[in-house]
Amino acid sequence: MQMVSDIRSYFWTPFFACLIVGLLFWTSYRLMARIFKWLTLVLFAYVATAFLAHPNWTAVFRATFIPHLEWSKDYISVLVAILGTTISPYLFFWQAAQEVEEDRDHGKVTVAQRRGSTNKELRIAARDVVTGMLLSNLIMYFLILTTAATLNAHGNRNIETAKQAAEALRPLAGAGAYWLFTLGIVGTGMLAVPVLAGSSAYAIAEGARWRTASLDLKPRLARKFYGVIALAILIGLAFDLARLNAVRMLFLSAILNGLLAPPLIIMVVLLTSDRRVMGNRTNSVGLRVLGWLCAVIMSAAAIALLLFLR
């Protein structure tokens, strides 16, 4: 049984990554968007896992509304990492690219056809962003809660892989929590790999001004674009097969995102507040205040971490 488990641990991650590559290469954007939309439901497994962990709800509510503050390198590192996973630089490219893909899917194939947006289109985009942010942060909250109530509460703080995290949950929260957490990990990986690889491809394509860069195009029509996606996934597979500390790498990448995000946020706020760029579609005063507040908080956290790293 142990040998079978070891084989599965080496095989399934590369298998799922290769399956995602297949989806990217051989399905249309419309079909892939439909698959991913339903696949997001698996993330609610993390919510169920939190309840199966039986946390002290009094302590949970107290810590939620009266957070513990600490001036230390570890605390600031985690804060920057959380901010970096909430507002990540790659999301700027992915969100913008998906809006273009949606327009193409509706027949707007040229830049002239896609210029400008109606009030209805802006309302739909705003609803999409707000809903996505609320749900993603809700899932993150319950994932943190599960980890705190089980692994951290029992002193298990040296997790190197997602498989270790799931296995450590079994004796602490039961088989139900183990399987739900595992389901969440697999679903998250299926969603994250194409998003991260696709964001890299979109960013490089925009920087290099490639004319054919779309998930709605067949690979033979956008060879360089799909080549970047394939290369990104192959690099990820190489890291997996090299048995690197995946959790540590995720943590460091989240910190890097937190350090890189503030300049991009400032740029976005400036652009969306400029009438020469946006016309009559500039940010409202409230959104402008929230944007600058976000930039200030993330910049302060990044500067604090850099001071600790000196």
DANORQUI-V445940 format. One record per run of one state. SS is the DSSP state (H for helix, E for strand, - for the rest). FROM is the first residue (numbers start at 1). LEN is the number of residues. If there is no record, write none. Layout:
BEGIN
[[SS & FROM & LEN] [SS & FROM & LEN]]
END
This chain:
BEGIN
[[- & 1 & 1] [H & 2 & 25] [- & 27 & 2] [H & 29 & 24] [- & 53 & 4] [H & 57 & 9] [- & 66 & 7] [H & 73 & 14] [- & 87 & 2] [H & 89 & 17] [- & 106 & 5] [H & 111 & 4] [- & 115 & 4] [H & 119 & 34] [- & 153 & 9] [H & 162 & 12] [- & 174 & 1] [H & 175 & 34] [- & 209 & 10] [H & 219 & 3] [- & 222 & 1] [H & 223 & 19] [- & 242 & 4] [H & 246 & 27] [- & 273 & 2] [H & 275 & 4] [- & 279 & 6] [H & 285 & 25] [- & 310 & 1]]
END
